[in-house]
Amino acid sequence: MRTKELIGQHPEIRKLIGKNPYTFFVILFCVAFQLVISWFLRDQSWWLIVAVAYFAGAFACHTLFVCIHECAHNLLFKKRQLNTIAAIIANLPLVFPSAVSFQKYHLKHHSYQGVEELDADMPYRWEAALINNSTLGKAVWLLFYPIFQMLRPVRLKEISLMDKWTIINMIVQFTFMGFFIYFFGAKATVFLTASFFFSVGLHPLGARWVQEHFLTHGDQETKSYYGMLNTVNLNVGYHNEHHDFPSVPWNKLPKVKKIANNYYDTLGHHTSYTVLLFRFLFDDKLSVYSRMARANRGKADRKKVTLTEEEVAKN
């Protein structure tokens, strides 16, 4: 409904819908960056490996994760298979095979946000209870966030996670990591693994998960981030804009905000991931429970809602 309203007020937004094949060069650059840094760190001290992973590798990995997100929305190429191949390449320095499964469950997140059985972005209830809203608990949750995130798709009964492309993703990833471990060694492997965990975990970049859908501004479910890290992370902070117009590629999301600035400026937003990270860790009012949950609808109702969304996209 909000998308339809904004399109009615600003029809020029339609011109921003399209593909950005140049994102593939970002993927190649970040993959090469991680490989080159890994080679130079293969014989270095452990403190330097961890430091470089935190201050450099985490950013490259997060950008690759955003590229996989763009591929999930088919925002690089017209053919879906080419987007999937690009996502598998972006997955390489992220250690674990996840690109294809992410493509599947992320699209459900857009259609059924907050529905626990269909939205893998929603934490498990046992996951929230385990953390128990302590500063240490929330820090541990962020530190091991990739593990929690990997477990969530298991509950999505309506999504078949195993198919040809999932198997290809796994074979390519395990083969790559096998060669990487053999030729680059243990320290380089630790660097890649640490970069990945920092990129989505206990790091200012990890505050992105709090920014997007945690209830930091009353009952407003989705918040954007307008800070300097959008420059290196492909405007991933423009999250309200992305949810309103998921067919607009990352490089044009700031233009969506500029066109409809009178609307987006009225919404709560964040300007610092670091501030948000510390707020999440030390604010007793923010916990893993701070999400809007919805009851699962029947299949007939969901089919009707999906049809409506398709009609809005066409119109």
C-alpha positions as CSV (number, residue, x, y, z in Angstrom):
1,M,0.0,0.0,0.0
2,R,2.8,2.4,0.9
3,T,4.6,1.6,-2.4
4,K,1.5,2.2,-4.4
5,E,1.0,5.5,-2.6
6,L,4.6,6.7,-3.2
7,I,4.4,5.7,-6.9
8,G,1.2,7.7,-7.2
9,Q,2.9,10.8,-5.7
10,H,6.3,10.3,-7.4
11,P,5.8,8.3,-10.7
12,E,9.4,9.2,-11.6
13,I,10.6,6.5,-9.2
14,R,9.6,4.0,-11.9
15,K,12.6,5.1,-13.9
16,L,15.0,3.9,-11.1
17,I,13.8,0.3,-11.4
18,G,16.3,-1.9,-13.3
19,K,19.6,-3.8,-13.2
20,N,23.1,-2.9,-12.3
21,P,25.6,-5.4,-13.9
22,Y,28.5,-3.3,-12.6
23,T,27.9,-4.8,-9.2
24,F,29.6,-7.9,-10.5
25,F,32.9,-5.9,-10.6
26,V,32.4,-5.1,-6.9
27,I,32.1,-8.8,-6.3
28,L,35.3,-9.5,-8.2
29,F,37.2,-6.7,-6.4
30,C,36.1,-7.9,-2.9
31,V,36.9,-11.5,-3.6
32,A,40.3,-10.6,-4.9
33,F,40.9,-8.2,-2.0
34,Q,40.2,-11.0,0.5
35,L,42.4,-13.5,-1.3
36,V,45.3,-11.0,-1.6
37,I,45.1,-10.0,2.1
38,S,44.9,-13.7,3.0
39,W,48.1,-14.5,1.1
40,F,50.0,-11.7,2.9
41,L,48.7,-12.7,6.3
42,R,49.4,-16.4,6.0
43,D,52.6,-16.2,8.0
44,Q,51.9,-13.1,10.2
45,S,51.2,-12.9,13.9
46,W,47.8,-13.8,15.3
47,W,47.1,-10.3,16.6
48,L,47.6,-8.8,13.2
49,I,45.4,-11.4,11.6
50,V,42.5,-10.6,14.0
51,A,43.1,-6.8,13.6
52,V,43.0,-6.9,9.8
53,A,39.9,-9.1,9.9
54,Y,38.1,-6.6,12.1
55,F,39.2,-3.4,10.4
56,A,39.3,-4.5,6.8
57,G,38.1,-8.0,6.1
58,A,34.8,-7.5,7.8
59,F,33.9,-4.7,5.5
60,A,34.8,-6.7,2.3
61,C,32.7,-9.6,3.6
62,H,29.8,-7.4,4.5
63,T,29.9,-5.8,1.0
64,L,29.9,-9.3,-0.5
65,F,26.9,-10.2,1.6
66,V,25.1,-7.1,0.3
67,C,26.0,-8.3,-3.3
68,I,24.4,-11.7,-2.6
69,H,21.4,-9.8,-1.4
70,E,21.3,-7.9,-4.7
71,C,21.6,-11.2,-6.6
72,A,18.6,-12.5,-4.6
73,H,16.5,-9.7,-6.0
74,N,17.9,-10.3,-9.5
75,L,19.3,-6.8,-9.6
76,L,22.5,-7.6,-11.6
77,F,21.4,-9.5,-14.7
78,K,18.2,-10.2,-16.5
79,K,18.6,-14.0,-16.3
80,R,18.1,-15.4,-12.8
81,Q,20.8,-18.1,-13.4
82,L,23.5,-15.4,-14.0
83,N,22.5,-13.7,-10.7
84,T,22.8,-17.1,-8.9
85,I,26.2,-17.7,-10.4
86,A,27.3,-14.2,-9.3
87,A,26.0,-14.9,-5.8
88,I,28.0,-18.2,-5.6
89,I,31.2,-16.3,-6.6
90,A,30.5,-13.6,-4.0
91,N,30.0,-16.5,-1.4
92,L,33.6,-17.8,-1.9
93,P,35.4,-15.7,0.9
94,L,32.4,-16.1,3.2
95,V,33.6,-19.7,4.2
96,F,30.2,-21.3,4.4
97,P,27.9,-22.0,1.5
98,S,24.8,-19.8,2.0
99,A,24.2,-17.7,-1.2
100,V,21.5,-19.9,-2.8
101,S,19.6,-20.7,0.4
102,F,19.7,-16.9,1.2
103,Q,18.1,-16.2,-2.1
104,K,15.2,-18.5,-1.3
105,Y,14.4,-17.4,2.2
106,H,15.1,-13.7,1.8
107,L,12.3,-13.2,-0.7
108,K,9.9,-14.7,1.8
109,H,11.1,-12.1,4.3
110,H,9.9,-9.4,2.0
111,S,6.4,-10.9,1.6
112,Y,5.9,-12.2,5.2
113,Q,7.9,-10.0,7.4
114,G,7.5,-10.9,11.0
115,V,5.7,-14.3,10.4
116,E,8.0,-16.7,12.2
117,E,7.2,-19.7,10.1
118,L,8.1,-17.9,6.9
119,D,10.6,-15.1,7.8
120,A,14.1,-16.4,8.5
121,D,15.1,-12.9,9.6
122,M,13.0,-13.5,12.7
123,P,14.9,-14.9,15.7
124,Y,13.7,-18.2,17.3
125,R,11.8,-17.7,20.6
126,W,14.3,-20.0,22.3
127,E,17.0,-17.9,20.7
128,A,15.7,-14.8,22.4
129,A,15.1,-16.6,25.7
130,L,18.6,-18.0,25.7
131,I,20.2,-14.5,25.5
132,N,18.1,-13.3,28.5
133,N,18.6,-9.6,27.7
134,S,22.0,-9.2,29.5
135,T,24.8,-7.2,28.0
136,L,27.0,-10.3,27.9
137,G,24.2,-12.4,26.4
138,K,23.5,-9.9,23.6
139,A,27.3,-9.6,22.9
140,V,27.5,-13.4,22.6
141,W,24.4,-13.4,20.4
142,L,26.0,-10.9,18.0
143,L,29.4,-12.8,18.1
144,F,27.7,-16.0,17.0
145,Y,25.0,-14.4,14.9
146,P,26.0,-16.3,11.7
147,I,25.3,-19.6,13.5
148,F,21.9,-18.5,14.7
149,Q,21.1,-17.2,11.2
150,M,22.2,-20.6,9.6
151,L,19.7,-22.4,11.9
152,R,16.7,-20.3,11.1
153,P,15.9,-21.6,7.6
154,V,15.3,-25.1,9.1
155,R,11.9,-23.9,10.4
156,L,10.7,-22.7,6.9
157,K,8.6,-25.7,6.1
158,E,7.2,-24.2,2.8
159,I,10.7,-23.7,1.3
160,S,12.7,-26.5,-0.2
161,L,16.3,-25.5,0.6
162,M,17.9,-28.4,-1.2
163,D,17.9,-28.3,-5.0
164,K,20.4,-28.3,-7.9
165,W,21.7,-24.8,-7.3
166,T,22.0,-25.4,-3.5
167,I,24.1,-28.5,-4.2
168,I,26.2,-26.6,-6.8
169,N,26.8,-23.8,-4.2
170,M,27.9,-26.4,-1.6
171,I,30.3,-28.2,-4.1
172,V,31.8,-25.0,-5.3
173,Q,32.2,-23.6,-1.8
174,F,33.7,-26.7,-0.2
175,T,36.1,-27.2,-3.2
176,F,37.2,-23.6,-2.9
177,M,37.8,-23.9,0.8
178,G,39.6,-27.2,0.4
179,F,42.1,-25.6,-2.0
180,F,42.3,-22.4,0.1
181,I,43.2,-24.3,3.3
182,Y,45.8,-26.4,1.4
183,F,47.5,-23.5,-0.4
184,F,47.0,-20.6,2.0
185,G,47.2,-22.4,5.4
186,A,45.6,-22.2,8.8
187,K,46.3,-18.5,9.6
188,A,44.8,-17.3,6.3
189,T,41.7,-19.6,6.9
190,V,41.3,-18.1,10.4
191,F,41.5,-14.6,8.8
192,L,38.7,-15.5,6.3
193,T,36.5,-17.0,9.1
194,A,37.1,-14.1,11.5
195,S,36.3,-11.6,8.7
196,F,33.0,-13.4,8.1
197,F,32.0,-13.5,11.7
198,F,32.9,-9.9,12.4
199,S,31.1,-8.8,9.2
200,V,27.7,-9.8,10.5
201,G,28.4,-10.1,14.2
202,L,30.0,-8.3,17.2
203,H,31.1,-5.3,15.1
204,P,29.5,-1.9,14.2
205,L,28.4,-3.6,11.0
206,G,26.5,-6.2,13.1
207,A,24.3,-3.3,14.3
208,R,22.7,-3.5,10.9
209,W,20.5,-6.4,12.1
210,V,19.2,-4.2,14.9
211,Q,18.8,-1.2,12.6
212,E,16.7,-2.9,10.0
213,H,13.7,-4.4,12.0
214,F,14.3,-4.1,15.7
215,L,11.8,-1.8,17.5
216,T,14.1,1.1,18.3
217,H,11.5,3.8,17.3
218,G,8.2,2.8,18.9
219,D,6.2,0.4,16.7
220,Q,7.9,1.4,13.4
221,E,9.1,-2.0,12.1
222,T,11.7,-1.0,9.5
223,K,14.3,1.7,9.9
224,S,16.9,3.1,7.5
225,Y,20.5,4.0,8.3
226,Y,21.9,7.2,6.8
227,G,25.6,7.1,7.8
228,M,29.1,7.0,6.3
229,L,29.3,3.2,6.1
230,N,26.7,3.2,3.3
231,T,29.6,4.4,1.1
232,V,31.5,1.1,1.5
233,N,28.6,-1.2,1.9
234,L,26.5,-0.3,-1.1
235,N,23.8,1.7,0.5
236,V,22.6,-1.2,2.5
237,G,21.3,1.2,5.1
238,Y,18.5,2.5,2.9
239,H,16.2,-0.2,4.2
240,N,12.9,1.5,4.1
241,E,13.6,2.5,0.6
242,H,14.6,-1.0,-0.3
243,H,11.5,-2.6,1.2
244,D,9.3,-0.1,-0.6
245,F,11.1,-0.6,-3.9
246,P,13.0,-3.9,-3.9
247,S,13.4,-3.7,-7.7
248,V,15.6,-0.6,-7.4
249,P,19.4,-1.5,-7.4
250,W,21.6,-0.3,-4.5
251,N,23.2,2.6,-6.4
252,K,19.8,4.3,-7.0
253,L,18.3,3.9,-3.5
254,P,19.6,7.3,-2.4
255,K,17.7,8.8,-5.3
256,V,14.5,7.2,-4.0
257,K,15.0,8.9,-0.7
258,K,15.8,12.2,-2.5
259,I,12.6,12.0,-4.6
260,A,10.4,11.1,-1.6
261,N,12.4,12.9,1.0
262,N,9.3,14.5,2.5
263,Y,8.0,11.0,3.4
264,Y,11.2,9.3,4.5
265,D,12.3,12.2,6.7
266,T,9.2,11.7,8.9
267,L,10.3,8.1,9.7
268,G,12.7,7.1,12.5
269,H,16.2,6.3,11.3
270,H,19.8,5.8,12.5
271,T,22.9,7.7,11.6
272,S,25.6,5.7,13.5
273,Y,26.1,1.9,13.7
274,T,28.6,2.3,16.5
275,V,26.1,4.2,18.7
276,L,23.3,1.7,17.8
277,L,25.6,-1.2,18.7
278,F,26.3,0.2,22.2
279,R,22.7,1.1,22.6
280,F,21.6,-2.5,21.9
281,L,24.2,-3.9,24.2
282,F,23.5,-1.7,27.2
283,D,19.8,-0.7,26.8
284,D,17.6,-3.0,28.9
285,K,14.6,-2.0,26.7
286,L,16.2,-3.5,23.6
287,S,16.5,-7.3,23.4
288,V,16.3,-10.1,20.9
289,Y,12.6,-10.0,21.6
290,S,12.3,-6.5,20.2
291,R,10.7,-7.5,17.0
292,M,7.1,-7.3,15.7
293,A,5.8,-10.8,15.3
294,R,2.8,-11.8,13.3
295,A,0.6,-14.9,13.3
296,N,0.9,-17.3,10.4
297,R,-1.9,-16.9,7.9
298,G,-3.6,-19.7,6.0
299,K,-2.3,-20.6,2.5
300,A,-5.4,-19.2,0.9
301,D,-4.9,-15.8,2.6
302,R,-1.2,-15.8,1.7
303,K,-1.9,-16.6,-1.9
304,K,-4.3,-13.6,-2.0
305,V,-1.7,-11.3,-0.4
306,T,1.0,-12.4,-2.9
307,L,-1.4,-11.8,-5.8
308,T,-2.0,-8.2,-4.5
309,E,1.8,-7.6,-4.2
310,E,2.3,-8.7,-7.8
311,E,-0.5,-6.5,-9.0
312,V,1.1,-3.5,-7.2
313,A,4.4,-4.3,-8.9
314,K,2.8,-4.4,-12.3
315,N,0.9,-1.2,-11.7
